[in-house]
Amino acid sequence: MELKKLDNLMLNLDETEDKSKFVGKAMLDVPLAMCKAGAAEQELPLHHHIAQLAKNSDLFLPVPST
């Protein structure tokens, strides 16, 4: 299942106004677990898999100004 479809499914299943049925932690943990599984399946580090999902090939670490 695609992450976007999972997010939409969870949002649609939780009909409460403040999305309290699934508790905030589950709304984050389930998609994160799927994302980690996708990265493992492709044998990629998680940050590379997320970059692919975001269609962003420019990976860099921000450097604080001095």
N, C-alpha and C positions, 0 to 999 in steps of 0.2 A: 504494500500500500504506500502511496506517495505521502510525504509529510503534510503537504497542503490538504490532501483529502482527509487525513487523520485529524488535523486541526479542525477542519470544517465539521467532521463527524462528531468530535467531542463537543464543539460549540453548539451544534444542533441538538445533541442528546441532553445537554444541560440547559433546560428551559428557564432556569432561574435568572432573574435580571442581573444579579451580581456574579453569576457563574460559580455559585457556592456548592453546587451539587457534587462536582468533581474535585473540589478543594484545589486551590492554586498549585499545590505541589504536584498533584497528578497531571495537571495541565502542562507542566513543564517536564516532569520525569518521563512520561510515556513517549512524547516526541523525541526527547533526548536519547532514550534507549533505542528507538528506531534509527536515529541518526548514527549512533555508535555501531549498531548492527550493519547499517549500510556501508560504513567506513570499513568495518572488518571484512565484509563480503568482498569489497573491492581491494582489500589489502592496502588501504590508504590511511595515513594519519587522519585523525578526526578533523583537524583544521583544513586539510586539503579537501576532504569530502564536503565540508561546509562551503568552502570556496567554490567547488564545482556546482553545488546546489544553487549558490548565489550568482553563478556565472561571472565569477571574479577571479581572474588569474594573477592579479597584482597583490601578492602576499608581502607584507612588510610589518615590522614592529615600529610603533610610533616612538620617537625619540624626544624626551623632554627638552625644552629649551633651557639654556643656561643663563 
